[in-house]
Amino acid sequence: MGKEKVVKNRNFLADKIWVFPFAIVGLIAGAILISSFIKAADDHLLCSRGNSRSQAVDEYSATPIQLEAIRHYATSRIVPQQNFDEISVTFDVLKKRAPCNFLVFGLGYDSIMWTALNPGGYTIFLEEDPKWVQKVLKDAPFLHAHAVQYRTQLQQADDLLSHYRSEPSCSPSKAYLRGNENCKLALTGFPDEFYDTEWDLIMIDAPRGFFAEGPGRMAPIFSAAVMARNREGSGVTHVFLHDATRTVEKAFASEFLCRKYLVHKVGRLWHFEIPSAANMNSDDDDQFC
């Protein structure tokens, strides 16, 4: 009986491995359909009835990246790091916000998917391993990715919290990122577009945070909070934190992203909707949460 159960479990896992890529294909196809309907409706308001349908077909068909994503996931047994329910949380936001500015910490098996789910938008990936960036871009040159360096280690997490509380350039009302060498949690030395773009969605799924010498996600979490507070455009900044159930991620999310802005918890993914400082209560000026 034991062997039979093992065989059944293996067959079940194998079935899941094959089913998941097709679920991703379904999401991408759904994104294509939704975007076509929305834009066709916009055309209908601006154009005559006779022209709107042809324009929707000609101009709003699937993008090359979306078609490549469908081919990729339909023919691959390598699946994204997040599960389907976790991916769906971000997808639901992208359905409403795309095309938008989407910043992703990490470059992985889900990168083609995220780019495809933001058609016409601006999606970039930040990755700590330059060799991995070269490998991924060799197979998917249409992705927009940068190799970046972090100046923190996971084992410094407690010290970094103490540092933030005593360093003026880390305080919410004074914090900035570009060139802020005094605040150890501020991401410095990154590409200009990281600083110059106002991000609508921020996905934190990197860098590595599972061993003492790894960079940890402390600086990305802090920096996402700073960017969200400094937002000048309308609306909130959506921040998605993966592996949020780990000790350090949970502590830094509670300190900087704030439980009061947490709107979804699905699996290991937490979703925050963070308003700009201009739209916060005056009592929030000197604290993140």
C-alpha positions as CSV (number, residue, x, y, z in Angstrom):
1,M,0.0,0.0,0.0
2,G,2.9,2.4,0.8
3,K,4.4,2.1,-2.7
4,E,1.0,2.6,-4.3
5,K,0.5,5.8,-2.3
6,V,4.0,7.0,-3.3
7,V,3.2,6.3,-7.0
8,K,-0.1,8.1,-6.7
9,N,1.5,11.1,-5.1
10,R,4.2,11.3,-7.8
11,N,1.5,11.1,-10.5
12,F,-0.4,13.9,-8.8
13,L,2.6,16.1,-8.6
14,A,3.5,15.4,-12.3
15,D,-0.1,16.3,-13.2
16,K,0.3,19.6,-11.3
17,I,3.5,20.4,-13.0
18,W,1.8,20.0,-16.4
19,V,-1.4,21.8,-15.4
20,F,0.2,25.0,-14.0
21,P,1.9,26.2,-17.2
22,F,-1.5,26.0,-18.9
23,A,-3.1,28.0,-16.1
24,I,-0.5,30.7,-16.7
25,V,-1.3,30.6,-20.4
26,G,-4.9,31.2,-19.5
27,L,-4.0,34.3,-17.4
28,I,-2.0,35.7,-20.3
29,A,-4.8,35.0,-22.8
30,G,-7.2,36.6,-20.3
31,A,-5.0,39.7,-20.2
32,I,-5.1,39.9,-24.0
33,L,-8.9,39.6,-24.1
34,I,-9.5,42.2,-21.3
35,S,-7.2,44.7,-22.8
36,S,-8.8,44.3,-26.2
37,F,-12.3,44.8,-24.8
38,I,-11.3,47.9,-22.8
39,K,-9.5,49.5,-25.7
40,A,-12.2,48.5,-28.2
41,A,-14.7,50.2,-25.9
42,D,-12.5,53.4,-25.9
43,D,-12.4,53.3,-29.7
44,H,-16.2,52.9,-29.8
45,L,-16.5,56.3,-28.0
46,L,-14.1,58.0,-30.3
47,C,-14.8,56.4,-33.6
48,S,-17.7,55.5,-35.8
49,R,-19.3,52.0,-35.3
50,G,-17.9,50.8,-38.5
51,N,-14.3,51.6,-37.7
52,S,-14.0,50.5,-34.1
53,R,-14.1,46.8,-34.7
54,S,-11.4,46.8,-37.4
55,Q,-9.2,49.1,-35.2
56,A,-9.5,46.8,-32.2
57,V,-8.4,43.8,-34.4
58,D,-5.6,45.7,-36.1
59,E,-4.2,47.6,-33.1
60,Y,-5.1,45.7,-30.0
61,S,-4.2,42.1,-30.9
62,A,-1.7,40.2,-28.8
63,T,1.7,41.8,-28.5
64,P,4.8,39.8,-29.6
65,I,5.8,39.4,-26.0
66,Q,2.4,38.0,-25.0
67,L,2.6,35.5,-27.9
68,E,6.1,34.5,-26.9
69,A,4.9,34.1,-23.3
70,I,2.1,31.8,-24.4
71,R,4.5,29.7,-26.4
72,H,7.0,29.6,-23.6
73,Y,4.7,28.4,-20.8
74,A,2.7,26.1,-23.1
75,T,5.9,24.2,-24.0
76,S,7.8,24.3,-20.7
77,R,7.7,22.2,-17.6
78,I,9.5,25.0,-15.7
79,V,6.9,26.9,-13.7
80,P,7.0,30.3,-11.9
81,Q,8.2,30.5,-8.3
82,Q,4.8,31.7,-7.0
83,N,1.8,29.5,-7.0
84,F,-1.4,30.2,-9.0
85,D,-3.3,31.9,-6.2
86,E,-0.4,34.2,-5.4
87,I,0.1,35.2,-9.0
88,S,-3.6,35.9,-9.3
89,V,-3.4,38.6,-6.6
90,T,-1.0,40.7,-8.7
91,F,-2.8,39.8,-11.9
92,D,-6.1,41.2,-10.5
93,V,-4.3,44.6,-9.9
94,L,-2.6,44.5,-13.3
95,K,-6.0,44.0,-15.0
96,K,-7.0,47.4,-13.5
97,R,-3.8,49.3,-13.7
98,A,-2.0,48.1,-16.9
99,P,-0.4,49.6,-18.8
100,C,1.6,50.8,-15.8
101,N,5.1,51.0,-14.3
102,F,6.0,47.7,-12.8
103,L,9.2,47.2,-10.8
104,V,10.2,43.6,-9.9
105,F,13.0,42.7,-7.6
106,G,14.2,39.4,-9.0
107,L,14.6,37.8,-12.4
108,G,13.3,34.3,-12.7
109,Y,10.9,31.8,-14.4
110,D,8.0,34.2,-14.0
111,S,9.6,37.2,-15.6
112,I,8.2,36.6,-19.1
113,M,4.8,36.2,-17.5
114,W,4.9,39.5,-15.6
115,T,6.0,41.4,-18.8
116,A,3.2,39.8,-20.8
117,L,0.6,40.7,-18.1
118,N,1.6,44.4,-18.4
119,P,1.1,45.0,-22.2
120,G,2.2,48.4,-23.3
121,G,3.6,49.1,-19.8
122,Y,7.1,49.4,-18.4
123,T,8.3,46.4,-16.5
124,I,11.9,46.1,-15.3
125,F,13.7,43.4,-13.2
126,L,16.5,43.9,-10.8
127,E,18.7,40.9,-10.2
128,E,21.8,40.4,-7.9
129,D,23.5,37.7,-10.0
130,P,25.0,39.1,-13.2
131,K,25.6,35.7,-14.7
132,W,22.0,34.8,-14.3
133,V,20.9,38.0,-16.0
134,Q,23.1,37.2,-19.0
135,K,21.7,33.7,-19.2
136,V,18.0,34.8,-19.0
137,L,18.5,37.7,-21.5
138,K,20.2,35.3,-23.9
139,D,16.9,33.3,-24.1
140,A,14.6,36.2,-23.6
141,P,16.2,39.4,-25.0
142,F,13.0,41.3,-24.9
143,L,13.0,41.4,-21.1
144,H,14.3,44.6,-19.4
145,A,16.7,43.6,-16.6
146,H,19.6,45.0,-14.7
147,A,22.2,43.4,-12.5
148,V,22.4,45.3,-9.2
149,Q,24.5,45.1,-6.0
150,Y,23.2,45.3,-2.4
151,R,25.1,46.5,0.6
152,T,23.3,44.6,3.3
153,Q,23.4,41.0,4.7
154,L,20.6,39.1,6.2
155,Q,22.5,38.7,9.4
156,Q,22.5,42.5,9.9
157,A,18.7,42.7,10.0
158,D,18.4,43.6,13.7
159,D,21.3,46.1,13.5
160,L,19.7,47.7,10.4
161,L,16.5,48.3,12.3
162,S,18.4,50.0,15.1
163,H,20.4,52.1,12.6
164,Y,17.2,53.2,10.9
165,R,15.7,54.5,14.2
166,S,18.8,56.6,14.9
167,E,19.8,57.8,11.4
168,P,18.1,61.1,10.4
169,S,18.4,60.3,6.7
170,C,16.3,57.2,7.2
171,S,13.4,59.0,8.8
172,P,10.2,59.0,6.8
173,S,10.0,62.8,6.4
174,K,13.7,63.0,5.2
175,A,14.4,59.7,3.5
176,Y,15.5,59.5,-0.1
177,L,17.3,56.9,-2.1
178,R,19.7,58.1,-4.8
179,G,23.0,58.9,-3.2
180,N,21.8,58.4,0.4
181,E,24.9,56.6,1.6
182,N,24.2,57.5,5.3
183,C,21.1,55.4,5.4
184,K,22.2,51.8,5.1
185,L,18.7,50.7,4.1
186,A,18.5,53.0,1.1
187,L,19.2,51.4,-2.2
188,T,22.0,53.3,-3.8
189,G,24.0,52.8,-7.0
190,F,21.1,51.5,-9.0
191,P,20.2,52.4,-12.6
192,D,18.8,55.9,-13.1
193,E,15.5,54.6,-14.3
194,F,15.0,53.0,-10.9
195,Y,15.0,56.4,-9.3
196,D,13.5,58.5,-12.1
197,T,10.4,56.3,-12.6
198,E,7.3,56.5,-10.4
199,W,6.3,52.9,-9.9
200,D,2.7,51.8,-9.7
201,L,3.4,48.2,-8.7
202,I,6.5,46.9,-6.9
203,M,7.1,43.2,-6.5
204,I,9.7,42.1,-3.9
205,D,10.7,38.5,-4.7
206,A,14.4,39.0,-4.3
207,P,17.3,39.2,-3.4
208,R,18.1,36.0,-1.6
209,G,17.0,36.0,2.0
210,F,17.5,32.5,3.3
211,F,21.1,32.4,4.5
212,A,23.1,34.7,6.8
213,E,25.4,36.2,4.2
214,G,22.7,36.8,1.6
215,P,21.6,40.4,0.9
216,G,18.1,39.9,2.4
217,R,15.1,41.9,1.5
218,M,15.4,44.6,4.1
219,A,16.6,47.4,1.8
220,P,14.0,46.7,-1.0
221,I,11.2,46.7,1.6
222,F,12.4,50.0,3.1
223,S,13.0,51.6,-0.3
224,A,9.6,50.5,-1.6
225,A,8.1,52.3,1.4
226,V,10.1,55.4,0.6
227,M,9.1,55.4,-3.1
228,A,5.4,54.9,-2.2
229,R,5.4,57.8,0.3
230,N,7.1,60.0,-2.3
231,R,4.6,59.2,-5.0
232,E,3.4,62.4,-6.8
233,G,0.8,60.8,-9.1
234,S,-2.7,59.8,-8.2
235,G,-3.7,56.6,-6.5
236,V,-1.7,54.2,-4.2
237,T,1.4,52.2,-4.8
238,H,0.8,48.5,-4.8
239,V,3.6,46.6,-3.1
240,F,3.7,42.8,-3.2
241,L,6.1,41.0,-0.8
242,H,6.8,37.3,-1.4
243,D,8.1,35.0,1.4
244,A,6.4,37.4,3.7
245,T,5.9,34.7,6.3
246,R,9.7,34.5,7.0
247,T,10.9,36.2,10.2
248,V,12.9,39.1,8.7
249,E,10.4,39.8,5.9
250,K,7.5,39.9,8.3
251,A,9.3,42.2,10.7
252,F,10.4,44.7,8.1
253,A,7.0,44.6,6.4
254,S,5.4,45.5,9.7
255,E,7.9,48.3,10.3
256,F,7.8,49.9,6.8
257,L,4.9,48.7,4.7
258,C,2.5,48.7,7.6
259,R,-0.2,46.3,8.6
260,K,-2.8,48.9,8.2
261,Y,-2.1,49.0,4.4
262,L,-2.1,45.2,4.1
263,V,-5.1,44.3,1.9
264,H,-4.4,40.7,0.9
265,K,-2.5,37.7,2.4
266,V,-2.4,34.7,0.0
267,G,0.0,31.9,0.7
268,R,3.4,33.5,1.2
269,L,2.4,36.7,-0.6
270,W,1.3,39.9,1.1
271,H,-0.2,42.8,-0.9
272,F,0.0,46.3,0.4
273,E,-1.7,49.5,-0.9
274,I,0.4,52.4,0.3
275,P,-0.8,56.0,-0.1
276,S,1.6,58.9,-0.7
277,A,2.7,61.0,2.2
278,A,0.5,63.8,0.8
279,N,-2.5,61.6,1.4
280,M,-1.6,60.4,4.8
281,N,-2.7,61.9,8.1
282,S,-0.4,64.6,9.4
283,D,0.4,62.3,12.4
284,D,2.1,59.9,10.0
285,D,4.8,62.3,8.9
286,D,7.4,61.1,11.3
287,Q,6.7,57.4,11.1
288,F,6.2,54.8,8.4
289,C,3.4,53.0,10.3
